[in-house]
Amino acid sequence: MQKIYETVIGLEVHVELATKTKIFCGCSTEFGGAPNSHTCPVCTGMPGSLPVLNKKVVEYAMAVGLATGCTITQYCKFDRKNYFYPDNPQNYQISQLYLPICRDGGVEIETSAGKKTVRIHEIHMEEDAGKLVHDEWEDVSIVDYNRSGVPLIEIVSEPDMRSAEEVIAYLEKLRLTIQYLGASDCKLNEGSMRADVNLSVREAGTEVFGTRTEMKNLNSFKAIARAIEGERQRQIELLEEGKPVIQETRRWDDNKEYSYAMRSKEDAQDYRYFPEPDLVPVVISDEWIAEVKAREPEMREEKLLRYQEEFGLPEYDAKILTGDKSFADLFEAATALCGKPKKVSNWIMVETIRLLKDNGMAPDQLRMSPVNLAKLVTLADSGTVTNTVAKEVFELVFKEDIDPEQYVKDRGLATVSDDDALRAAAEQAIRDNPKSVQDYRNGKEKAIGFLVGQTMKAMGGKANPGMVNQILRELL
């Protein structure tokens, strides 16, 4: 009888916070920049330099904790996690082991199997390490310390997930929550959100956990899903062959779709944690918690209901628009300017999403301003331009954020509603297409569509289609 295995997954999610400066110094956290240009004695671990905690880091950590139902640790401390690695200039990382800032929360997810809550064990604050760049041509590794000291929160879940689908649902819910809070942009491609997957398998029905491995180097949701399936299969094959699963850290190679061992998994004692002597404890008052809670913005679930009630949008539209903060912000600002929520929604959901896909762009890369989107919606809805012209102009609004009103005016693209000009073009279309005229008179309603098209073509696509249709019916 074939054994059935259950996958057990827990995640450690690192999120770079959206502060302008680093966690313990005044250096910029801006992504990019020349190597080692955002550095100082503190974030490069120079002897005698002392850290000073960035208050905004604490507030962002609290905000994420409150939004995920955590208890805030009102007396929390920092600890030193000691290890040697070239991208770690101090030979230790300032983190939180004993008293993390948030504990015991949860995130509700929904998958094809229904709803469930993934518990959060803790959220702690820490500093990021630098970045090693491996030059295979020269056979050397060089280090960039710009990222060293960038503030992180690490969100540690309980081992509550059982499939790649649940993991992705959890990560998407976390990302959306953190983006709505403004605590991070959560760009996986820039490393501002990174997930390490702890995975084990066990025979279905047993309570004892199997030996887990930790997988790193996962920078997209697709890579995470592939890595989970690959590691699950690897562990099952080992167990089927009677071989042990070794507790270790593995690196996922998404091109080869294979993970390979990096090092045996350390336990906390291997890091020789001890309280950070250069930082005082953080004392969080009830008033401070209330202040952070009061600043919490309208979250996705609230927006979803409001868009349906206030703007009369179908649930499907509301889900798409609130599913990315960039869409929600654009929709609300453009609607406030033109007062046409359904029209704005349609332009975002159809043309905007199509062009994003065609150009390989994410919603947060949109350059189109709400002002110009609102102007275009008004031009199209009022009939000032035809639908064809509106789509052509929209592509330029999307790519270059041009002023659509000015563009239409400068190029004479406004719809022609001159009765005499339209009538002359319609009469010509009738003379040139006797077969279509006869088909229409014989009851073929579709034939008039061809005549409308010919008239529009003669007018350079700028004729008012409603007037053209009306004039043709009169003439026929």
Backbone hydrogen bonds, N-H to C=O, Kabsch-Sander energy under -0.5 kcal/mol:
donor,donor_aa,acceptor,acceptor_aa,energy
5,Y,3,K,-0.5
6,E,202,R,-3.6
8,V,200,S,-3.1
9,I,161,M,-2.7
10,G,198,N,-2.3
12,E,196,D,-2.2
13,V,11,L,-0.5
13,V,155,I,-2.6
14,H,12,E,-0.6
14,H,194,R,-3.2
15,V,13,V,-0.5
15,V,153,I,-2.6
16,E,192,S,-2.4
17,L,151,P,-2.3
18,A,183,A,-2.9
19,T,17,L,-0.6
22,K,27,C,-1.7
23,I,149,G,-2.6
29,T,20,K,-1.7
37,S,34,A,-1.7
44,T,40,C,-1.2
45,G,42,V,-1.3
46,M,41,P,-3.0
49,S,46,M,-1.8
52,V,24,F,-1.6
54,N,23,I,-2.0
55,K,53,L,-0.6
57,V,54,N,-1.0
58,V,54,N,-1.0
59,E,55,K,-1.8
60,Y,56,K,-2.5
61,A,57,V,-2.4
62,M,58,V,-2.5
63,A,59,E,-2.5
64,V,60,Y,-2.3
65,G,61,A,-2.3
66,L,62,M,-3.0
67,A,63,A,-2.2
68,T,64,V,-1.1
69,G,66,L,-1.4
70,C,65,G,-3.2
71,T,103,R,-3.1
73,T,101,I,-3.2
74,Q,72,I,-0.9
76,C,282,V,-2.4
77,K,99,L,-0.8
79,D,95,S,-3.7
80,R,274,F,-3.3
81,K,79,D,-0.5
81,K,93,Q,-2.8
82,N,80,R,-0.7
82,N,271,Y,-2.2
83,Y,81,K,-0.5
83,Y,91,N,-1.1
85,Y,83,Y,-0.5
88,N,85,Y,-2.4
91,N,88,N,-1.3
93,Q,81,K,-2.5
95,S,79,D,-3.1
95,S,93,Q,-0.7
102,C,123,I,-2.0
103,R,71,T,-2.0
104,D,121,H,-1.7
105,G,120,I,-1.8
106,G,68,T,-3.1
107,V,118,V,-2.4
109,I,116,K,-3.2
111,T,114,G,-2.5
114,G,111,T,-2.0
116,K,109,I,-2.0
118,V,107,V,-2.9
118,V,116,K,-0.5
119,R,117,T,-0.6
120,I,105,G,-2.1
121,H,119,R,-0.6
121,H,156,V,-2.2
122,E,156,V,-1.5
123,I,102,C,-2.2
124,H,154,E,-2.0
126,E,152,L,-2.1
127,E,94,I,-1.6
128,D,150,V,-2.2
130,G,87,D,-3.0
131,K,144,D,-2.5
133,V,142,I,-3.5
134,H,132,L,-0.6
135,D,133,V,-0.6
135,D,140,V,-3.1
136,E,134,H,-0.9
139,D,135,D,-1.3
140,V,135,D,-1.8
142,I,133,V,-2.8
144,D,131,K,-2.7
145,Y,143,V,-0.5
148,S,145,Y,-0.7
149,G,128,D,-2.5
150,V,147,R,-2.3
152,L,126,E,-2.9
153,I,15,V,-1.9
154,E,124,H,-2.7
155,I,13,V,-3.1
155,I,153,I,-0.6
156,V,122,E,-2.8
156,V,154,E,-0.7
157,S,11,L,-2.7
157,S,155,I,-0.6
158,E,119,R,-2.6
160,D,158,E,-2.7
161,M,9,I,-2.0
167,V,163,S,-1.9
168,I,164,A,-2.6
169,A,165,E,-2.2
170,Y,166,E,-2.3
171,L,167,V,-2.6
172,E,168,I,-2.7
173,K,169,A,-2.1
174,L,170,Y,-2.5
175,R,171,L,-2.9
176,L,172,E,-2.4
177,T,173,K,-2.3
178,I,174,L,-2.6
179,Q,175,R,-2.6
180,Y,176,L,-2.5
181,L,177,T,-1.8
182,G,178,I,-0.8
182,G,179,Q,-0.8
183,A,178,I,-1.7
184,S,178,I,-0.8
188,L,186,C,-0.8
190,E,187,K,-0.7
191,G,188,L,-0.9
192,S,187,K,-1.9
193,M,187,K,-0.7
194,R,14,H,-2.7
195,A,218,L,-0.8
196,D,12,E,-2.7
197,V,215,M,-1.8
198,N,10,G,-2.9
198,N,196,D,-0.6
199,L,197,V,-0.6
199,L,213,T,-2.5
200,S,8,V,-2.1
202,R,6,E,-2.0
204,A,4,I,-3.1
206,T,203,E,-2.0
213,T,199,L,-2.1
214,E,248,E,-2.3
215,M,197,V,-2.5
216,K,250,R,-2.5
219,N,217,N,-0.7
224,I,220,S,-2.2
225,A,221,F,-2.4
226,R,222,K,-2.4
227,A,223,A,-2.8
228,I,224,I,-2.3
229,E,225,A,-1.9
230,G,226,R,-2.7
231,E,227,A,-2.7
232,R,228,I,-2.3
233,Q,229,E,-2.1
234,R,230,G,-2.0
235,Q,231,E,-2.5
236,I,232,R,-2.3
237,E,233,Q,-2.4
238,L,234,R,-1.9
239,L,235,Q,-2.4
240,E,236,I,-2.7
241,E,237,E,-1.6
242,G,239,L,-1.3
243,K,238,L,-2.9
246,I,244,P,-0.5
248,E,246,I,-0.7
249,T,263,R,-3.3
250,R,214,E,-3.8
251,R,260,Y,-3.0
252,W,216,K,-1.9
253,D,258,Y,-2.7
254,D,252,W,-0.7
257,E,253,D,-1.4
258,Y,253,D,-1.6
260,Y,251,R,-2.2
262,M,249,T,-3.3
263,R,249,T,-1.4
265,K,247,Q,-1.3
270,D,267,D,-1.4
271,Y,267,D,-0.6
271,Y,268,A,-1.3
272,R,269,Q,-1.1
273,Y,268,A,-0.6
274,F,80,R,-1.1
276,E,78,F,-2.5
279,L,276,E,-0.9
282,V,76,C,-3.3
283,V,281,P,-0.6
284,I,74,Q,-3.0
284,I,282,V,-0.6
285,S,283,V,-0.6
289,I,285,S,-1.9
290,A,286,D,-2.4
291,E,287,E,-2.2
292,V,288,W,-2.2
293,K,289,I,-2.6
294,A,290,A,-2.2
295,R,291,E,-1.0
296,E,293,K,-1.4
303,K,299,M,-2.3
304,L,300,R,-2.7
305,L,301,E,-1.5
306,R,302,E,-2.4
307,Y,303,K,-3.1
308,Q,304,L,-1.0
309,E,305,L,-2.3
310,E,306,R,-3.5
311,F,306,R,-0.8
311,F,307,Y,-0.7
313,L,307,Y,-1.8
318,A,314,P,-2.3
319,K,315,E,-2.4
320,I,316,Y,-2.0
321,L,317,D,-2.6
322,T,318,A,-2.2
323,G,319,K,-0.9
324,D,321,L,-0.7
327,F,324,D,-0.5
328,A,321,L,-0.5
328,A,324,D,-2.1
329,D,325,K,-2.8
330,L,326,S,-2.1
331,F,327,F,-3.0
332,E,328,A,-2.5
333,A,329,D,-2.2
334,A,330,L,-2.4
335,T,331,F,-2.4
336,A,332,E,-2.0
337,L,333,A,-1.0
338,C,334,A,-2.1
339,G,335,T,-2.8
344,V,340,K,-2.5
345,S,341,P,-2.7
346,N,342,K,-2.3
347,W,343,K,-2.1
348,I,344,V,-2.1
349,M,345,S,-3.0
350,V,346,N,-2.2
351,E,346,N,-0.5
352,T,347,W,-2.4
353,I,348,I,-1.5
354,R,350,V,-1.9
355,L,351,E,-2.4
356,L,352,T,-2.4
357,K,353,I,-2.2
358,D,354,R,-2.6
359,N,355,L,-1.9
360,G,357,K,-1.2
361,M,356,L,-2.8
365,Q,362,A,-2.2
366,L,363,P,-1.7
367,R,398,F,-0.5
373,L,369,S,-2.0
374,A,370,P,-2.6
375,K,371,V,-2.0
376,L,372,N,-2.0
377,V,373,L,-2.4
378,T,374,A,-2.1
379,L,375,K,-2.4
380,A,376,L,-2.6
381,D,377,V,-2.7
382,S,378,T,-2.1
383,G,379,L,-0.5
383,G,380,A,-0.7
384,T,379,L,-1.3
385,V,379,L,-1.3
390,A,386,T,-2.8
391,K,387,N,-2.1
392,E,388,T,-1.8
393,V,389,V,-2.8
394,F,390,A,-2.5
395,E,391,K,-1.6
396,L,392,E,-0.9
396,L,393,V,-0.6
397,V,393,V,-2.0
398,F,394,F,-3.1
399,K,395,E,-2.2
400,E,396,L,-3.0
401,D,396,L,-0.6
401,D,397,V,-1.5
402,I,396,L,-0.7
407,Y,403,D,-2.3
408,V,404,P,-2.4
409,K,405,E,-2.1
410,D,406,Q,-3.0
411,R,407,Y,-1.6
412,G,409,K,-0.9
413,L,408,V,-2.3
414,A,408,V,-0.5
415,T,384,T,-4.0
416,V,462,K,-4.0
417,S,415,T,-0.6
419,D,417,S,-0.6
422,L,418,D,-2.4
423,R,419,D,-2.5
424,A,420,D,-2.2
425,A,421,A,-1.9
426,A,422,L,-2.4
427,E,423,R,-2.5
428,Q,424,A,-1.8
429,A,425,A,-2.0
430,I,426,A,-2.0
431,R,427,E,-2.2
432,D,428,Q,-2.4
433,N,429,A,-0.9
437,V,433,N,-1.8
438,Q,434,P,-2.6
439,D,435,K,-2.8
440,Y,436,S,-2.4
441,R,437,V,-2.2
442,N,438,Q,-1.4
443,G,440,Y,-1.6
444,K,439,D,-2.6
445,E,443,G,-1.3
447,A,444,K,-1.5
448,I,445,E,-1.4
449,G,446,K,-1.2
450,F,446,K,-0.9
451,L,447,A,-1.5
452,V,448,I,-2.6
453,G,449,G,-2.3
454,Q,450,F,-2.2
455,T,451,L,-2.2
456,M,452,V,-2.8
457,K,453,G,-2.3
458,A,454,Q,-2.0
459,M,455,T,-1.4
460,G,457,K,-1.7
461,G,456,M,-3.2
462,K,459,M,-1.2
464,N,416,V,-1.9
468,V,464,N,-2.3
469,N,465,P,-2.3
470,Q,466,G,-2.0
471,I,467,M,-2.7
472,L,468,V,-2.5
473,R,469,N,-2.1
474,E,470,Q,-1.9
475,L,471,I,-2.6
476,L,472,L,-2.1
